[in-house]
Amino acid sequence: SCFPALWHCDRHALEGIITRLVGCGVSAAEAESSAFWLVRGERFVSQFVSPHDGEKRLNEAVELRMQRIPVQYILGAWDFYGSPGLLVRPPVLIPRPETEGLVTLVLELLARSPSGLRFLDVGSGSGAVTCSVLRALPSSTAVAIDISEEAVALTRDNAEGQQVSDRAWVMETAVVDLPRHELGQFDCLVSNPPYVPSSEVASVEPEVACEDPRALEAGADGLDIVRQILVVAPTLVRPGGLVALEVHCTHPHRLPELAAPGLVFGGSREDCYGLPRFVWWWVAPDA
């Protein structure tokens, strides 16, 4: 097992949960991971409730997981980068481990920038990227936008919970409708936009199907929203500023040719699984 300490303490409980989950079509690796997190969560809760109630809650959680509800939705919170205990609620997109690489990339590329940076997070979802960037850069501010009412509400709740709400402004809008003249220009546009091609949506895992499809699907080639962002980015980001995106693993080699005039391709980077995932541009000085 990859969780030796907990496995030693709760081996019987873990084995039983793994068997039940595998029987419902969950892969063995996913079943082991889910069992670990569910038992770990129950052990934490059991400090505050009776053993009977704790076991009942665990069984209810396992039954939800057997219905292929993501473990993050069941627990209601998930750690992400520098934001511990980030709230997670359906149907808002669950923060992925690979997206932590987007935060790392942005912080590295802007490491020599002056303090007081202004960020625009397009498609904020849970607010994971916004909260992590603001926690890492205490003098920075951010505008986070999403077209989903549920995502906007969750971003606000997480900004409050992560104690960055005084530096985060959250708006329900699409990037093409953003009131640019009122907001001024940003030092960095960062986005984990929808990027799944339509042809792949039908084959996603049942857990992914629990999430808002608007946060996943982006047209025939998965680039509909990316194109929108690249068109408006030179007017939203100051000259010399950064545009950094997470995209589908088939996209990075295509993106240099899609960028609007005024954007200078900076490069691409693989995610934590070794897949091409992140791309960035600099806004030309004369944009």
Secondary structure, 3 states (H helix, E strand, C coil): CCCHHHHHHCHHHHHHHHHHHHHCCCCHHHHHHHHHHHHHHHHHHCCCCCHHHHHHHHHHHHHHHHCCCCHHHHHCEEEECCEEEEECCCCCCCCCCCHHHHHHHHHHHCCCCCCCCEEEEECCCCCHHHHHHHHHCCCCEEEEEECCHHHHHHHHHHHHHCCCHHHEEEEECCHHHCCHHHHCCEEEEEECCCCECHHHHCCCCCCHHHCCHHHCECCCCCCHHHHHHHHHHHHHEEEEEEEEEECCCCCHHHHHHCCCCCEEEEEEEECCCCCEEEEEEEECCCC
